[in-house]
Amino acid sequence: MFYNLLRSVNQYLINITFIKLNARGLMNFDLQDLRLLVNTVEEGSLTSGARRSHLSPAAGSARLRQLEVAVGGLLFYREHRGMEATPLGIKMLQHARQILRQVEHAKLEISNMANGPAGHIRILAHATAATEYMPRALATFMAEYPGVTVDLQERMKRDILRGVIDGATDLGLLAGPIPTGNYEVIPFSQDRLILVVPNGHLLEKRRSVKLSETAHYQHVQLNDHTTHSELITEVSLAQGVELSVRIKLGSFDAMCRMIESGVGIGIVPEASARRYERSMRIALVRISEPWAARARSIVVNKRSNLSKASLQLIDHLIKLEKQVI
């Protein structure tokens, strides 16, 4: 009964969405075709996309060509270096992700009726949230909802927003100003940055500092291609401040250990720095500039389309911040 109901839901979603795409009538394809399309775009290769879809390259190629016949146009530019989606392919990709997401939500809704809360949540987050904030927040959430699974990945701001718009992620977590776009923004906490120095440093006794006052010292920074390092670079350029960077590392923990050893000073999220302060010989100095205090926000494509599990996580994050306050 469950299987038949699911098949009916799947077919209904396909019919409703794609009857708008093609005035000639219904297209002849199934959910496996849509998954193959998504996987091929994400992998950039037919061979990898087919393998991820549990198909042989030949079977995958045949399915994609049949799909192109069904939609009446090319979905991919086929080049030596891989597969690149055409404008039609990109539009088809957006609808395919929406349909697969709706099917997944339908499965979860039915499963929830029988087995309690369950679901899978995809999250793209900036460096601080991905490595420091979300693991602790998810620990309590997943303990409360054992049927929920989560895929948490660190991304740059532009990739997070693109993932939300394209439907490649359920939730995006960002800090700082967010440009207006085709998505909903839900502010939920503050993300303050603070200067970390080794014990005995000349700046240790200062109540607060400005970025320009730290330029005389060597800095320890997070690796490039993170939202954190991107922010420090943007602020430095805007103020005309040139920082002397001695080493770049992959985590805030590693940064604080280097700072403790006297390698340099560094800018770290306050929540992380205060945790490391309890076990390391470091001191924290407030940064007295507006850019150091940033609003942290959840970004979603459309809140009304989220799964029950995603909505529960949003509520959980908001409640956590109220408890801290």
C-alpha positions as CSV (number, residue, x, y, z in Angstrom):
1,M,0.0,0.0,0.0
2,F,2.8,2.4,0.9
3,Y,4.6,1.7,-2.3
4,N,1.6,2.3,-4.4
5,L,0.8,5.5,-2.6
6,L,4.4,6.7,-3.1
7,R,4.2,5.9,-6.9
8,S,1.0,7.9,-7.1
9,V,2.6,10.9,-5.3
10,N,5.7,10.7,-7.6
11,Q,3.7,10.7,-10.8
12,Y,1.4,13.5,-9.6
13,L,4.4,15.7,-8.8
14,I,6.0,15.0,-12.2
15,N,2.8,15.7,-14.0
16,I,2.0,19.0,-12.3
17,T,5.5,20.5,-12.6
18,F,6.4,19.6,-16.1
19,I,3.1,20.1,-17.8
20,K,4.1,23.8,-17.4
21,L,7.5,23.2,-19.0
22,N,6.3,21.7,-22.2
23,A,3.1,22.8,-23.9
24,R,3.1,19.6,-26.1
25,G,2.0,17.5,-23.2
26,L,3.5,15.1,-20.6
27,M,7.2,14.1,-20.9
28,N,8.2,10.5,-21.0
29,F,10.7,10.1,-18.1
30,D,11.0,8.9,-14.5
31,L,12.6,9.8,-11.3
32,Q,15.8,8.0,-12.2
33,D,16.2,10.2,-15.2
34,L,15.9,13.3,-12.9
35,R,18.5,11.9,-10.5
36,L,20.8,11.2,-13.4
37,L,20.4,14.8,-14.6
38,V,21.2,16.2,-11.2
39,N,24.2,13.9,-10.6
40,T,25.7,14.6,-14.0
41,V,25.5,18.3,-13.5
42,E,27.0,18.1,-10.0
43,E,29.8,15.7,-11.1
44,G,30.5,17.5,-14.4
45,S,30.9,14.1,-16.1
46,L,28.5,11.6,-17.6
47,T,30.6,8.7,-16.3
48,S,30.7,10.0,-12.7
49,G,27.0,11.0,-12.9
50,A,26.0,7.6,-14.2
51,R,28.1,5.8,-11.6
52,R,26.5,7.9,-8.8
53,S,23.1,7.0,-10.2
54,H,24.0,3.3,-10.2
55,L,24.0,3.1,-14.1
56,S,26.6,2.2,-16.7
57,P,27.9,5.1,-18.8
58,A,26.1,3.7,-21.8
59,A,22.8,3.4,-20.0
60,G,23.2,6.9,-18.6
61,S,24.0,8.4,-22.0
62,A,20.9,6.7,-23.5
63,R,18.7,8.0,-20.7
64,L,20.0,11.6,-21.1
65,R,19.4,11.5,-24.9
66,Q,15.9,10.2,-24.3
67,L,15.3,13.0,-21.8
68,E,16.6,15.6,-24.4
69,V,14.1,14.2,-26.9
70,A,11.3,14.5,-24.3
71,V,12.0,18.1,-23.5
72,G,12.7,19.1,-27.1
73,G,16.2,20.5,-26.7
74,L,19.9,19.9,-25.6
75,L,20.4,19.7,-21.9
76,F,24.2,19.5,-22.0
77,Y,27.2,20.8,-24.0
78,R,29.3,17.7,-24.5
79,E,33.0,18.6,-24.4
80,H,36.3,16.8,-24.0
81,R,36.6,18.0,-20.4
82,G,33.2,17.0,-19.4
83,M,29.5,17.9,-19.4
84,E,28.2,21.4,-19.0
85,A,24.5,22.2,-18.6
86,T,22.9,24.4,-21.3
87,P,20.4,27.1,-20.3
88,L,17.6,24.6,-20.9
89,G,19.6,22.1,-18.8
90,I,19.9,24.6,-15.9
91,K,16.1,25.2,-16.0
92,M,15.5,21.5,-16.1
93,L,17.9,21.0,-13.2
94,Q,16.0,23.5,-11.0
95,H,12.7,21.7,-11.6
96,A,14.4,18.2,-11.2
97,R,15.7,19.2,-7.8
98,Q,12.4,20.6,-6.8
99,I,10.6,17.4,-7.8
100,L,13.1,15.1,-6.0
101,R,12.9,17.3,-2.9
102,Q,9.1,17.1,-2.9
103,V,9.2,13.3,-3.4
104,E,11.6,13.0,-0.5
105,H,9.4,15.2,1.7
106,A,6.4,13.1,0.7
107,K,8.2,9.9,1.8
108,L,9.2,11.5,5.1
109,E,5.6,12.8,5.8
110,I,4.3,9.3,5.3
111,S,7.1,7.8,7.3
112,N,6.6,10.3,10.1
113,M,3.0,9.1,10.5
114,A,4.2,5.6,11.2
115,N,7.6,6.0,12.8
116,G,7.8,9.5,14.3
117,P,9.9,12.5,13.2
118,A,12.5,11.7,10.6
119,G,14.2,13.3,7.6
120,H,17.4,14.3,5.9
121,I,18.6,18.0,6.0
122,R,21.2,19.4,3.7
123,I,23.1,22.5,5.1
124,L,25.7,24.7,3.5
125,A,27.4,27.0,6.1
126,H,30.2,29.5,6.4
127,A,33.4,28.4,8.1
128,T,32.6,29.5,11.7
129,A,29.1,27.9,11.6
130,A,30.3,24.7,9.9
131,T,33.2,24.0,12.2
132,E,32.3,25.7,15.5
133,Y,28.6,26.5,15.9
134,M,26.6,23.9,14.1
135,P,28.3,20.7,15.4
136,R,27.4,21.7,18.9
137,A,23.9,22.8,18.0
138,L,23.3,19.6,15.9
139,A,24.4,17.4,18.7
140,T,21.5,18.4,20.9
141,F,19.1,18.5,17.9
142,M,19.9,15.0,16.6
143,A,19.8,13.5,20.1
144,E,16.2,14.8,20.4
145,Y,15.3,13.6,16.8
146,P,17.2,10.3,16.2
147,G,15.4,9.7,12.9
148,V,16.9,12.8,11.3
149,T,20.2,12.7,9.3
150,V,22.2,15.7,8.3
151,D,24.7,16.6,5.6
152,L,26.7,19.7,6.7
153,Q,29.2,21.2,4.3
154,E,31.4,24.4,4.5
155,R,31.0,26.8,1.5
156,M,31.8,30.4,0.6
157,K,28.9,32.9,0.7
158,R,28.3,33.0,-3.0
159,D,28.1,29.2,-3.2
160,I,25.7,29.0,-0.2
161,L,23.3,31.5,-1.8
162,R,23.5,29.8,-5.2
163,G,22.8,26.4,-3.5
164,V,19.7,27.9,-1.8
165,I,18.4,29.5,-5.0
166,D,19.1,26.3,-7.1
167,G,17.5,24.0,-4.5
168,A,20.8,22.2,-3.9
169,T,20.5,22.7,-0.1
170,D,17.7,23.0,2.4
171,L,19.4,25.6,4.7
172,G,22.2,28.1,4.2
173,L,24.0,29.6,7.2
174,L,25.7,33.0,6.7
175,A,27.1,35.8,8.9
176,G,27.1,39.5,8.0
177,P,25.1,41.4,5.4
178,I,23.2,39.3,2.9
179,P,22.2,40.8,-0.5
180,T,18.6,40.9,-1.5
181,G,17.7,37.9,-3.6
182,N,15.2,35.1,-4.4
183,Y,15.2,33.6,-1.0
184,E,14.1,34.1,2.6
185,V,16.5,35.3,5.4
186,I,15.9,34.4,9.0
187,P,18.2,36.2,11.5
188,F,18.8,34.1,14.6
189,S,22.0,35.0,16.4
190,Q,25.1,37.2,16.7
191,D,28.6,36.2,15.5
192,R,31.2,38.5,17.2
193,L,34.9,38.4,16.2
194,I,37.6,39.0,18.8
195,L,41.4,39.4,18.8
196,V,43.4,36.6,20.3
197,V,46.9,37.2,21.6
198,P,49.4,35.1,23.6
199,N,49.6,35.7,27.4
200,G,52.0,38.6,28.1
201,H,51.5,40.2,24.7
202,L,51.7,44.1,24.5
203,L,48.0,44.2,23.5
204,E,46.8,42.0,26.3
205,K,46.1,44.9,28.7
206,R,44.1,46.8,26.1
207,R,40.3,47.0,26.7
208,S,39.7,47.2,22.9
209,V,41.6,47.6,19.6
210,K,41.0,48.6,16.0
211,L,42.3,46.5,13.1
212,S,44.8,49.2,12.2
213,E,46.4,48.9,15.6
214,T,47.2,45.2,15.0
215,A,49.0,45.8,11.7
216,H,52.4,46.1,13.5
217,Y,52.2,42.5,14.6
218,Q,52.4,39.2,12.6
219,H,49.0,37.5,12.1
220,V,47.8,33.9,12.2
221,Q,44.9,33.5,9.8
222,L,42.4,30.9,8.6
223,N,43.1,29.4,5.2
224,D,42.0,31.3,2.0
225,H,38.7,30.5,0.4
226,T,36.7,30.7,3.6
227,T,34.1,33.3,4.5
228,H,36.2,34.2,7.6
229,S,39.4,35.0,5.6
230,E,37.3,36.7,3.0
231,L,35.9,39.1,5.6
232,I,39.3,39.9,7.0
233,T,40.6,40.6,3.5
234,E,37.7,42.8,2.6
235,V,37.9,44.9,5.9
236,S,41.7,45.3,5.5
237,L,41.4,46.5,1.9
238,A,38.5,48.9,2.9
239,Q,40.6,50.4,5.7
240,G,43.8,50.5,3.7
241,V,45.4,48.2,6.3
242,E,48.1,45.7,5.3
243,L,48.3,42.8,7.6
244,S,51.5,40.7,7.9
245,V,50.4,37.1,7.7
246,R,52.9,34.6,9.0
247,I,50.9,31.4,8.7
248,K,47.4,30.2,7.5
249,L,45.7,27.2,9.1
250,G,42.7,25.1,8.6
251,S,40.9,25.6,11.9
252,F,40.4,28.0,14.8
253,D,41.8,25.5,17.2
254,A,45.0,25.3,15.2
255,M,45.1,29.1,15.1
256,C,44.8,29.5,18.8
257,R,47.5,26.9,19.4
258,M,49.9,28.8,17.2
259,I,49.0,32.1,18.9
260,E,49.6,30.4,22.3
261,S,53.1,29.4,21.1
262,G,53.8,33.1,20.2
263,V,53.7,32.7,16.4
264,G,51.5,35.7,16.1
265,I,48.0,37.2,16.9
266,G,44.7,36.4,15.2
267,I,41.0,37.2,14.8
268,V,38.7,34.4,15.9
269,P,35.0,34.0,16.7
270,E,34.4,35.0,20.3
271,A,32.5,31.8,21.2
272,S,35.4,29.6,20.0
273,A,38.1,31.8,21.5
274,R,36.4,31.7,25.0
275,R,36.3,27.9,24.8
276,Y,40.0,27.7,23.9
277,E,40.9,30.3,26.6
278,R,40.0,27.8,29.3
279,S,42.8,25.4,28.3
280,M,45.3,27.6,26.5
281,R,47.6,30.5,27.6
282,I,45.9,33.1,25.5
283,A,44.1,36.4,26.1
284,L,41.1,38.0,24.4
285,V,40.9,41.6,23.3
286,R,37.6,43.2,22.1
287,I,37.6,44.7,18.5
288,S,35.9,48.1,18.7
289,E,34.7,48.3,15.1
290,P,31.2,47.5,13.7
291,W,32.4,44.9,11.3
292,A,33.4,42.6,14.2
293,A,29.8,42.1,15.3
294,R,27.8,40.3,12.6
295,A,24.3,38.9,12.5
296,R,24.1,35.2,11.7
297,S,21.2,34.2,9.5
298,I,19.5,31.1,8.1
299,V,18.7,31.4,4.4
300,V,16.1,29.3,2.7
301,N,14.6,29.2,-0.8
302,K,11.0,29.2,0.5
303,R,10.2,28.4,4.1
304,S,6.7,26.9,3.2
305,N,8.5,24.3,1.0
306,L,10.8,23.0,3.8
307,S,10.4,19.6,5.3
308,K,9.2,19.2,8.8
309,A,12.7,18.2,9.9
310,S,14.2,21.4,8.5
311,L,11.5,23.5,10.2
312,Q,12.2,21.7,13.5
313,L,16.0,22.5,13.1
314,I,15.3,26.2,12.5
315,D,13.1,26.3,15.6
316,H,15.8,24.5,17.5
317,L,18.5,27.0,16.5
318,I,16.3,30.0,17.5
319,K,15.5,28.4,20.9
320,L,19.2,27.8,21.6
321,E,20.0,31.5,21.1
322,K,17.1,32.5,23.3
323,Q,18.5,30.3,26.0
324,V,22.0,31.9,25.7
325,I,20.5,35.4,25.9
